[in-house]
Amino acid sequence: MESKLQMARFFATAEEEIRVHMVSVPVSRVKGVLRDISVDAENLARSRRIIFRLADNAVPETCFVNIDLGLLGVAIRLVVDNAVKYSHKQSHVTVRLDHHLGDVDILFVNRGLPLTTQDLEQVFQRGWRAKAAKMTTEGHGYGLWITRRIMEAMGGSVDVAPTDSSQHTQVRLTLPAVRA
């Protein structure tokens, strides 16, 4: 976690473009990053009485993505940290890898502090935090801002939306799939 914090501080203060080292990897490498991060996430979630679940979806092994493995790991850790931090106690955080319309999606769903329409318009601003979050949870408001910068530097995207229930939030990291 300390290395994540150091990297987050670097990106939070850097005004220059993020330098990426892109490599073409099979989606199984993304699954490996998710599995590695899930070990730390499960411990963090358990300490907050939250159940962390990494769903094993069938994404074709022939699917490849161009990514910077280290930066993708940072983005995933930041989103997982937010999902756990802002979840209600005794709830679930689910992470799922999906393949849809030529993209590879990493979906994070948690039940916690609801986001208003106004919150959703500001959620990627540097240093911004929802009012409800400021009153209940420590943080600095850089996680999603950094995540967006990382995903865009890799040619991907990130979006945040409430699910059918206003108590659930979904964060989607999207990477374009490439042919091997």
N, C-alpha and C positions, 0 to 999 in steps of 0.2 A: 504493500500500500504506500510506503514512503516514496518509492520511485514514481508511482502514479502522481503523488502530490507534487514532487519536484518537477515532473514534466508538465503538469497542469499549471504550475506557477510560471514556467518558461513560456508556455503558449499564451497564458493570460496577460503577460506583459509584452510579448513580442508583437510588433506592428508589421513585421515583414511576412512574406509568404511562407507557408510551411514547406519545408523541403521533404520530399517523399522519395523513397527508394522502392519503386514499383517492381514487383515480380509477378509473373503469371503462375498461379498455384491452383491445384485442384481444390474443390470445395471441401474435401476432407481435411485440408490444412486449416480452414476456417472452423470446422467442427472441432479440431484439436485445440485451437485457441479458446473456443467456447468451453470445452471441457476443462482446460487448465484454469481458466478464470472462475469456473463454477465452484471449484474447490474452495477458493477464498470467499466467494460469494455465499456459499452455504454456511461457512463459519460466521460471517457477518450477519447473515439472516437469522441464524440460530440464536445469536446473542440478542437479537431484537424480537425473538419469538415469532419469526416469519418463516414460512416454508418456501424454499427456493427450489425450483424445478427446471431442469434443462430437458425440453421435449426433444425426442429423437425423430425428426421428420425425414422422410425419404427424399433427399435431394440427389439427383443423378451424380454418380462419381465421375462422369465424363464432363461435368460442368466445371469450368475454370473461371477465376476472377483475377483481375490485375489489382494488386493491393500492396500496401506497405504493411507487412505483418505486425511490426512493432506499433505503428500508429493505429492500426485497426484494434489492436489489443488495448491501447489507451482509450479509444472511443468506447469500446465495449465496457471496460471497467468503469468509466465515468457514468454510463447509462445504468449499469447494474447498481452502482453506488447510489444513484438517485432513486432508482426503483425501490431499493431496500430502505433507504433513508426516509422516503416519503410514504411508505406503506403503513397501513394500520397494523397494529400488533395482531398476531394470530391470523394473518391473511397470507396470500400466496403471491410470489413473483414467478412468472413463467417466461422462459426464454425459448424461442423456437427459430430454427433455420428453415427458410422456405425458398422455393424456386417458382417464380411467377412471371410470365410474359418476357422472358429473356433477362430477368433480373434475379439476383440472389438477395433475399431479405432476411435480416435478423430482427425478429420481433420480440419486444419486451412488454409484458403486460403486468400491471400491478394494481392493487386496490388500495387507494389512499386518499390523500388530499385532492379534492376535485379541482380541475382547472376551468376557469371561466373563459368565455369567448375572448375577453380582453387579455387574459393571461396568455392564451394561445397566440395572440398577435405579438406578444413581447417575449415569449419564452426563450428565443435565441439571442436576445440582446445581452451584450457583455455586462456582467454584474447584476442582472435583473433577477429578482426573486418574487414569487407570488406573495401577496399579503399574508395568507394563511400559513405559508411556509416560514415566513419571518417570525411569526409568533410561536411556532411549535418546534422548529428544527434548525440546528446550526447549519451554516453553509455560506458560500460567497457568491453564488450565481454565475459561475464560470463554466460549469460542466457541459451544459448543452451548447453554449457558445463555442467552446473548444471542440466539442464533438462535431458540430456543423463545419467548422473550419477544416478539420481532419477529413471528414467525408467528402467535402467538395474538392479538397486537394487531391483525393484519390479518384475523382470523377464520379462520386456517388452522391447520396443525399441522406438527409434525416428529416423525419416529420414526427410530430407529436399530435395525438388526437384522443379525445375521450372515446371509449367504446360504447356499446349500447347502453351500458349503465354509467351514469355520470360519476360513479365512484371508481371506475376503472380507467386507467390511462394506458395508451399504447404508444410506444416509441418504436419507429421503424427505421433501421439503417438499411439503405439500399445500395447495392453494388451491381453495376452492369456485368452480366455474364459474358464471357468471351469464348470463342472456339479455340480448342487446344491446337 
